Amino acid sequence: MTAADGGLMAIIVNFLPFVAIFVLFYFLMIRPQQKRMKEHRAMIEAIKRGDTVVMSNGMIGKVTRVENEEAMVEIAQGVNVRVVKSMVTEVRNRTAIAANDSKA
């Protein structure tokens, strides 16, 4: 019986580093990524008309219409483009005015 107990203990000791690495990956990589994905999904669901958005390609525009999976974004005066909402990376505050704007 002592040989079987030692063998079981050796197997447990051999697999312990793999379990520790998986737990470490979960808390350092998987869990934060899931949290960011949940925040991004909530931000996309909250997009509304008049919001200023930054798209994944770096373009900044103002939302003029929101549909289920798409939004119409005005990137220049009179230039509207349809954008898949999941490609929006940031929603900026509508009331924020840039420092170099002359409007007060």
N, C-alpha and C positions, 0 to 999 in steps of 0.2 A: 504494500500500500504506500509506502514512503516514496517509491520510485514514481508512482502515478501522481502523487501530490506534487513532487518536485517537477515533473514534466508539465503539469498544468500551470504551476507557478512560472515556469520558464516561458511558456506560451503567452501568458498574461504579460510578463515583463517585456517580451519581444513586441507585442502589439501596442503597448502603452505609449511609445513615442508617436505612432501613427494616429492614435486617438487624440493625443495632446495637440498634434499639428492640425488636425481637422477642427478641433475646438478653437484653436488660435485663429485659423482662417475664418471660421464662422464669425467670431467677434470682431476681427480686424477688417474683413473684406465683405463678406456676404451680408451681414446685418446692416452695416452703414449704406451699402448699395441699395438694399431693399427700402430703407428709410428715404433715401434720395428719390427713388422711383415713386414712392407713395406721395411725397411732397410735390414732385413734378406733375403727377396725375391730378392732384388736387388743384394745383395752379392752373392747369389746362382746363379743367372743368369750370373754373371760376372766371375764365376770360369773358369779357363783356364788351359791348360796343363802347368805343371811346378810349379803351385802354391802349397804351403805347407798349408795343411788344418788340423784342429782339428775336430774330429768327436764327436758326442754326447756321446760316450762311453769313451772318453778321449784319444783315439789313435791318433797319429800324423802321417801323411803320405804325400807323394808327388803325385799330380795328374798326371797320365800318359795318360789318355784318358777321353774325356768328351762326353757323349751322351745326349739325351733329358732329361731323368729323372734320369740317373745314371752316375756315374763317376768311373773310374778305379783308385784306389789309391794304391801306393806302400808303404807298411808299414815296410818292411825290404828289403834288397837287394834280388831281385828275387821273392819276395812274393807280389803278386798283389791281391787285393780284390775289388769286385764290391760293391759300396756304393750308396745308394739312396741319391741324392744330398740334399734333405731336412734335412738329418741327420747331415750335416756339420754345426758346430756351429761357426766356426771362420776360416777366410782365412788370413794366415800370409803372410807378405811381403817376396817375393822370395829372395830379396837382403839382408835381415837382417841376420846377423850371430850372433849366441849365444855367450855369453861372455866366455863360457868354451870351445868353439871350438878352435882347434889349427890352423885352416886355417886363413890366413890373406889376 
